[in-house]
């Protein structure tokens, strides 16, 4: 008898993994969750300086063409 036969709900099986994840997932955190409706909006002009800086970097052929946005959850990386 294999390990997976002994523990059918084990996280190593695909069904067991989804079962475990569903128990710890934060409700409403899914992409486009209905629980976060209406979606929050950016305030007008809040991204203007950042976008201007990014465009300046991309327009300069001597600079790297790679831009890495990083920050904590909710700071607006996806909005940019």
C-alpha positions, -999 to +999 in steps of 0.1 A: +000+000+000+014+034-010+016+065+011-011+082-011-034+051-006-031+055+031-037+093+031-061+100+002-065+137+012-028+142+014-015+175-001+007+155-025-023+144-045-038+171-067-072+169-050-056+169-016-036+200-025-067+219-036-085+208-005-056+221+018-054+254-002-091+260+000-089+258+038-063+285+041-072+308+012-083+343+021-119+347+009-122+378-014-085+378-023-090+360-056-084+379-088-115+399-097-133+387-066-170+397-063-164+404-027-143+435-036-169+452-057-168+480-067-131+478-075-111+506-059-100+534-083-068+554-084-070+590-076-065+613-105-028+621-111-014+597-085+004+577-112+015+606-134+050+611-119+058+574-119+046+569-154+065+600-166+097+585-150+091+551-166+085+567-200+117+586-196+137+555-188+122+536-218+129+565-242+166+565-233+184+539-254+214+540-230+193+528-201+180+493-193+147+484-209+138+464-178+117+480-151+108+461-120+079+473-099+079+460-064+061+468-032+037+455-006+002+443-015-022+471-023+003+499-032-008+500-069+017+479-089-011+464-110-027+498-115+005+511-132 
